[in-house]
């Protein structure tokens, strides 16, 4: 699998662009609507957004060697207590992902990543590029669920096609 620093920057920008649209959509809904059970894997909009934020922080910690979330994956849906807390943490995390991507060199993408997975309760070793692609794919997967729930809640869904991402920021 060929993954370049440029790919990582593009996907980090895409992630931030998408999350700005989710934040805007959330702002148009009452907190009760964000917490309402909607039949998705994680149930509610805020729960799904929290899980995605938690996972981004977890993968970023693995890729950078920094501290990860202080709560387990089973608690990921309540990572941030309020929509306001989630929004602040989302902005900060997107900035960290973009900064990480902008600082990458080709050599940083070589080799394996080793980490302990609480989900499998085992130490895993995978190519770092696979882990990076997984992180960005995971974001897209759960934002797709958020998009469907927003539409069901009567909110306007985001433009999510990568080909329509603006050529310039602001990304954050």
MODELLER restraints for C-alpha pairs under 7 A, 6 or more apart:
rsr = mdl.restraints
at = mdl.atoms
rsr.add(forms.Gaussian(group=physical.xy_distance, feature=features.Distance(at['CA:3:A'], at['CA:129:A']), mean=6.01, stdev=0.5))
rsr.add(forms.Gaussian(group=physical.xy_distance, feature=features.Distance(at['CA:4:A'], at['CA:106:A']), mean=6.39, stdev=0.5))
rsr.add(forms.Gaussian(group=physical.xy_distance, feature=features.Distance(at['CA:5:A'], at['CA:101:A']), mean=6.57, stdev=0.5))
rsr.add(forms.Gaussian(group=physical.xy_distance, feature=features.Distance(at['CA:5:A'], at['CA:104:A']), mean=5.58, stdev=0.5))
rsr.add(forms.Gaussian(group=physical.xy_distance, feature=features.Distance(at['CA:5:A'], at['CA:105:A']), mean=6.09, stdev=0.5))
rsr.add(forms.Gaussian(group=physical.xy_distance, feature=features.Distance(at['CA:5:A'], at['CA:106:A']), mean=6.25, stdev=0.5))
rsr.add(forms.Gaussian(group=physical.xy_distance, feature=features.Distance(at['CA:8:A'], at['CA:101:A']), mean=5.40, stdev=0.5))
rsr.add(forms.Gaussian(group=physical.xy_distance, feature=features.Distance(at['CA:9:A'], at['CA:98:A']), mean=6.49, stdev=0.5))
rsr.add(forms.Gaussian(group=physical.xy_distance, feature=features.Distance(at['CA:9:A'], at['CA:101:A']), mean=5.02, stdev=0.5))
rsr.add(forms.Gaussian(group=physical.xy_distance, feature=features.Distance(at['CA:9:A'], at['CA:102:A']), mean=5.87, stdev=0.5))
rsr.add(forms.Gaussian(group=physical.xy_distance, feature=features.Distance(at['CA:11:A'], at['CA:136:A']), mean=6.68, stdev=0.5))
rsr.add(forms.Gaussian(group=physical.xy_distance, feature=features.Distance(at['CA:12:A'], at['CA:97:A']), mean=6.16, stdev=0.5))
rsr.add(forms.Gaussian(group=physical.xy_distance, feature=features.Distance(at['CA:12:A'], at['CA:98:A']), mean=5.13, stdev=0.5))
rsr.add(forms.Gaussian(group=physical.xy_distance, feature=features.Distance(at['CA:12:A'], at['CA:101:A']), mean=6.75, stdev=0.5))
rsr.add(forms.Gaussian(group=physical.xy_distance, feature=features.Distance(at['CA:13:A'], at['CA:98:A']), mean=6.63, stdev=0.5))
rsr.add(forms.Gaussian(group=physical.xy_distance, feature=features.Distance(at['CA:13:A'], at['CA:171:A']), mean=5.83, stdev=0.5))
rsr.add(forms.Gaussian(group=physical.xy_distance, feature=features.Distance(at['CA:14:A'], at['CA:162:A']), mean=6.97, stdev=0.5))
rsr.add(forms.Gaussian(group=physical.xy_distance, feature=features.Distance(at['CA:14:A'], at['CA:165:A']), mean=6.85, stdev=0.5))
rsr.add(forms.Gaussian(group=physical.xy_distance, feature=features.Distance(at['CA:16:A'], at['CA:94:A']), mean=5.59, stdev=0.5))
rsr.add(forms.Gaussian(group=physical.xy_distance, feature=features.Distance(at['CA:16:A'], at['CA:171:A']), mean=5.58, stdev=0.5))
rsr.add(forms.Gaussian(group=physical.xy_distance, feature=features.Distance(at['CA:16:A'], at['CA:172:A']), mean=6.12, stdev=0.5))
rsr.add(forms.Gaussian(group=physical.xy_distance, feature=features.Distance(at['CA:17:A'], at['CA:171:A']), mean=5.67, stdev=0.5))
rsr.add(forms.Gaussian(group=physical.xy_distance, feature=features.Distance(at['CA:18:A'], at['CA:160:A']), mean=6.74, stdev=0.5))
rsr.add(forms.Gaussian(group=physical.xy_distance, feature=features.Distance(at['CA:21:A'], at['CA:158:A']), mean=5.77, stdev=0.5))
rsr.add(forms.Gaussian(group=physical.xy_distance, feature=features.Distance(at['CA:23:A'], at['CA:87:A']), mean=6.71, stdev=0.5))
rsr.add(forms.Gaussian(group=physical.xy_distance, feature=features.Distance(at['CA:25:A'], at['CA:155:A']), mean=6.53, stdev=0.5))
rsr.add(forms.Gaussian(group=physical.xy_distance, feature=features.Distance(at['CA:25:A'], at['CA:156:A']), mean=6.78, stdev=0.5))
rsr.add(forms.Gaussian(group=physical.xy_distance, feature=features.Distance(at['CA:34:A'], at['CA:44:A']), mean=6.39, stdev=0.5))
rsr.add(forms.Gaussian(group=physical.xy_distance, feature=features.Distance(at['CA:34:A'], at['CA:45:A']), mean=5.09, stdev=0.5))
rsr.add(forms.Gaussian(group=physical.xy_distance, feature=features.Distance(at['CA:34:A'], at['CA:46:A']), mean=5.33, stdev=0.5))
rsr.add(forms.Gaussian(group=physical.xy_distance, feature=features.Distance(at['CA:35:A'], at['CA:44:A']), mean=5.28, stdev=0.5))
rsr.add(forms.Gaussian(group=physical.xy_distance, feature=features.Distance(at['CA:35:A'], at['CA:45:A']), mean=6.30, stdev=0.5))
rsr.add(forms.Gaussian(group=physical.xy_distance, feature=features.Distance(at['CA:35:A'], at['CA:46:A']), mean=5.82, stdev=0.5))
rsr.add(forms.Gaussian(group=physical.xy_distance, feature=features.Distance(at['CA:36:A'], at['CA:44:A']), mean=5.44, stdev=0.5))
rsr.add(forms.Gaussian(group=physical.xy_distance, feature=features.Distance(at['CA:37:A'], at['CA:43:A']), mean=4.95, stdev=0.5))
rsr.add(forms.Gaussian(group=physical.xy_distance, feature=features.Distance(at['CA:37:A'], at['CA:44:A']), mean=4.82, stdev=0.5))
rsr.add(forms.Gaussian(group=physical.xy_distance, feature=features.Distance(at['CA:38:A'], at['CA:44:A']), mean=5.51, stdev=0.5))
rsr.add(forms.Gaussian(group=physical.xy_distance, feature=features.Distance(at['CA:38:A'], at['CA:149:A']), mean=6.64, stdev=0.5))
rsr.add(forms.Gaussian(group=physical.xy_distance, feature=features.Distance(at['CA:42:A'], at['CA:48:A']), mean=5.34, stdev=0.5))
rsr.add(forms.Gaussian(group=physical.xy_distance, feature=features.Distance(at['CA:45:A'], at['CA:146:A']), mean=5.98, stdev=0.5))
rsr.add(forms.Gaussian(group=physical.xy_distance, feature=features.Distance(at['CA:45:A'], at['CA:149:A']), mean=6.63, stdev=0.5))
rsr.add(forms.Gaussian(group=physical.xy_distance, feature=features.Distance(at['CA:47:A'], at['CA:77:A']), mean=4.29, stdev=0.5))
rsr.add(forms.Gaussian(group=physical.xy_distance, feature=features.Distance(at['CA:47:A'], at['CA:78:A']), mean=6.27, stdev=0.5))
rsr.add(forms.Gaussian(group=physical.xy_distance, feature=features.Distance(at['CA:48:A'], at['CA:77:A']), mean=6.28, stdev=0.5))
rsr.add(forms.Gaussian(group=physical.xy_distance, feature=features.Distance(at['CA:48:A'], at['CA:142:A']), mean=6.94, stdev=0.5))
rsr.add(forms.Gaussian(group=physical.xy_distance, feature=features.Distance(at['CA:48:A'], at['CA:146:A']), mean=6.99, stdev=0.5))
rsr.add(forms.Gaussian(group=physical.xy_distance, feature=features.Distance(at['CA:50:A'], at['CA:76:A']), mean=6.16, stdev=0.5))
rsr.add(forms.Gaussian(group=physical.xy_distance, feature=features.Distance(at['CA:50:A'], at['CA:77:A']), mean=4.99, stdev=0.5))
rsr.add(forms.Gaussian(group=physical.xy_distance, feature=features.Distance(at['CA:50:A'], at['CA:78:A']), mean=6.24, stdev=0.5))
rsr.add(forms.Gaussian(group=physical.xy_distance, feature=features.Distance(at['CA:50:A'], at['CA:79:A']), mean=5.53, stdev=0.5))
rsr.add(forms.Gaussian(group=physical.xy_distance, feature=features.Distance(at['CA:50:A'], at['CA:80:A']), mean=6.39, stdev=0.5))
rsr.add(forms.Gaussian(group=physical.xy_distance, feature=features.Distance(at['CA:50:A'], at['CA:86:A']), mean=6.91, stdev=0.5))
rsr.add(forms.Gaussian(group=physical.xy_distance, feature=features.Distance(at['CA:51:A'], at['CA:76:A']), mean=4.67, stdev=0.5))
rsr.add(forms.Gaussian(group=physical.xy_distance, feature=features.Distance(at['CA:51:A'], at['CA:77:A']), mean=4.78, stdev=0.5))
rsr.add(forms.Gaussian(group=physical.xy_distance, feature=features.Distance(at['CA:52:A'], at['CA:139:A']), mean=6.46, stdev=0.5))
rsr.add(forms.Gaussian(group=physical.xy_distance, feature=features.Distance(at['CA:52:A'], at['CA:142:A']), mean=6.68, stdev=0.5))
rsr.add(forms.Gaussian(group=physical.xy_distance, feature=features.Distance(at['CA:53:A'], at['CA:90:A']), mean=6.44, stdev=0.5))
rsr.add(forms.Gaussian(group=physical.xy_distance, feature=features.Distance(at['CA:54:A'], at['CA:69:A']), mean=6.61, stdev=0.5))
rsr.add(forms.Gaussian(group=physical.xy_distance, feature=features.Distance(at['CA:54:A'], at['CA:76:A']), mean=5.69, stdev=0.5))
rsr.add(forms.Gaussian(group=physical.xy_distance, feature=features.Distance(at['CA:54:A'], at['CA:79:A']), mean=6.50, stdev=0.5))
rsr.add(forms.Gaussian(group=physical.xy_distance, feature=features.Distance(at['CA:56:A'], at['CA:135:A']), mean=6.87, stdev=0.5))
rsr.add(forms.Gaussian(group=physical.xy_distance, feature=features.Distance(at['CA:57:A'], at['CA:68:A']), mean=5.96, stdev=0.5))
rsr.add(forms.Gaussian(group=physical.xy_distance, feature=features.Distance(at['CA:57:A'], at['CA:69:A']), mean=6.35, stdev=0.5))
rsr.add(forms.Gaussian(group=physical.xy_distance, feature=features.Distance(at['CA:57:A'], at['CA:93:A']), mean=6.79, stdev=0.5))
rsr.add(forms.Gaussian(group=physical.xy_distance, feature=features.Distance(at['CA:58:A'], at['CA:68:A']), mean=5.05, stdev=0.5))
rsr.add(forms.Gaussian(group=physical.xy_distance, feature=features.Distance(at['CA:58:A'], at['CA:69:A']), mean=6.14, stdev=0.5))
rsr.add(forms.Gaussian(group=physical.xy_distance, feature=features.Distance(at['CA:59:A'], at['CA:135:A']), mean=6.59, stdev=0.5))
rsr.add(forms.Gaussian(group=physical.xy_distance, feature=features.Distance(at['CA:60:A'], at['CA:97:A']), mean=6.91, stdev=0.5))
rsr.add(forms.Gaussian(group=physical.xy_distance, feature=features.Distance(at['CA:61:A'], at['CA:67:A']), mean=5.54, stdev=0.5))
rsr.add(forms.Gaussian(group=physical.xy_distance, feature=features.Distance(at['CA:61:A'], at['CA:68:A']), mean=4.95, stdev=0.5))
rsr.add(forms.Gaussian(group=physical.xy_distance, feature=features.Distance(at['CA:62:A'], at['CA:115:A']), mean=6.95, stdev=0.5))
rsr.add(forms.Gaussian(group=physical.xy_distance, feature=features.Distance(at['CA:80:A'], at['CA:86:A']), mean=5.22, stdev=0.5))
rsr.add(forms.Gaussian(group=physical.xy_distance, feature=features.Distance(at['CA:91:A'], at['CA:172:A']), mean=6.74, stdev=0.5))
rsr.add(forms.Gaussian(group=physical.xy_distance, feature=features.Distance(at['CA:95:A'], at['CA:172:A']), mean=6.64, stdev=0.5))
rsr.add(forms.Gaussian(group=physical.xy_distance, feature=features.Distance(at['CA:109:A'], at['CA:128:A']), mean=6.14, stdev=0.5))
rsr.add(forms.Gaussian(group=physical.xy_distance, feature=features.Distance(at['CA:109:A'], at['CA:129:A']), mean=6.00, stdev=0.5))
rsr.add(forms.Gaussian(group=physical.xy_distance, feature=features.Distance(at['CA:110:A'], at['CA:128:A']), mean=6.77, stdev=0.5))
rsr.add(forms.Gaussian(group=physical.xy_distance, feature=features.Distance(at['CA:111:A'], at['CA:127:A']), mean=5.83, stdev=0.5))
rsr.add(forms.Gaussian(group=physical.xy_distance, feature=features.Distance(at['CA:111:A'], at['CA:128:A']), mean=6.15, stdev=0.5))
rsr.add(forms.Gaussian(group=physical.xy_distance, feature=features.Distance(at['CA:112:A'], at['CA:125:A']), mean=6.26, stdev=0.5))
rsr.add(forms.Gaussian(group=physical.xy_distance, feature=features.Distance(at['CA:112:A'], at['CA:126:A']), mean=5.30, stdev=0.5))
rsr.add(forms.Gaussian(group=physical.xy_distance, feature=features.Distance(at['CA:112:A'], at['CA:127:A']), mean=4.12, stdev=0.5))
rsr.add(forms.Gaussian(group=physical.xy_distance, feature=features.Distance(at['CA:112:A'], at['CA:128:A']), mean=4.96, stdev=0.5))
rsr.add(forms.Gaussian(group=physical.xy_distance, feature=features.Distance(at['CA:113:A'], at['CA:125:A']), mean=5.58, stdev=0.5))
rsr.add(forms.Gaussian(group=physical.xy_distance, feature=features.Distance(at['CA:113:A'], at['CA:126:A']), mean=5.49, stdev=0.5))
rsr.add(forms.Gaussian(group=physical.xy_distance, feature=features.Distance(at['CA:113:A'], at['CA:127:A']), mean=5.89, stdev=0.5))
rsr.add(forms.Gaussian(group=physical.xy_distance, feature=features.Distance(at['CA:113:A'], at['CA:128:A']), mean=5.01, stdev=0.5))
rsr.add(forms.Gaussian(group=physical.xy_distance, feature=features.Distance(at['CA:114:A'], at['CA:123:A']), mean=6.94, stdev=0.5))
rsr.add(forms.Gaussian(group=physical.xy_distance, feature=features.Distance(at['CA:114:A'], at['CA:124:A']), mean=5.62, stdev=0.5))
rsr.add(forms.Gaussian(group=physical.xy_distance, feature=features.Distance(at['CA:114:A'], at['CA:125:A']), mean=4.44, stdev=0.5))
rsr.add(forms.Gaussian(group=physical.xy_distance, feature=features.Distance(at['CA:114:A'], at['CA:126:A']), mean=6.73, stdev=0.5))
rsr.add(forms.Gaussian(group=physical.xy_distance, feature=features.Distance(at['CA:115:A'], at['CA:123:A']), mean=5.53, stdev=0.5))
rsr.add(forms.Gaussian(group=physical.xy_distance, feature=features.Distance(at['CA:115:A'], at['CA:124:A']), mean=5.51, stdev=0.5))
rsr.add(forms.Gaussian(group=physical.xy_distance, feature=features.Distance(at['CA:115:A'], at['CA:125:A']), mean=6.73, stdev=0.5))
rsr.add(forms.Gaussian(group=physical.xy_distance, feature=features.Distance(at['CA:116:A'], at['CA:122:A']), mean=5.68, stdev=0.5))
rsr.add(forms.Gaussian(group=physical.xy_distance, feature=features.Distance(at['CA:116:A'], at['CA:123:A']), mean=4.16, stdev=0.5))
rsr.add(forms.Gaussian(group=physical.xy_distance, feature=features.Distance(at['CA:116:A'], at['CA:124:A']), mean=6.08, stdev=0.5))
rsr.add(forms.Gaussian(group=physical.xy_distance, feature=features.Distance(at['CA:117:A'], at['CA:123:A']), mean=6.01, stdev=0.5))
rsr.add(forms.Gaussian(group=physical.xy_distance, feature=features.Distance(at['CA:117:A'], at['CA:124:A']), mean=6.73, stdev=0.5))
rsr.add(forms.Gaussian(group=physical.xy_distance, feature=features.Distance(at['CA:147:A'], at['CA:157:A']), mean=5.43, stdev=0.5))
rsr.add(forms.Gaussian(group=physical.xy_distance, feature=features.Distance(at['CA:147:A'], at['CA:158:A']), mean=6.87, stdev=0.5))
rsr.add(forms.Gaussian(group=physical.xy_distance, feature=features.Distance(at['CA:150:A'], at['CA:156:A']), mean=6.78, stdev=0.5))
rsr.add(forms.Gaussian(group=physical.xy_distance, feature=features.Distance(at['CA:150:A'], at['CA:157:A']), mean=6.11, stdev=0.5))
rsr.add(forms.Gaussian(group=physical.xy_distance, feature=features.Distance(at['CA:151:A'], at['CA:157:A']), mean=5.76, stdev=0.5))
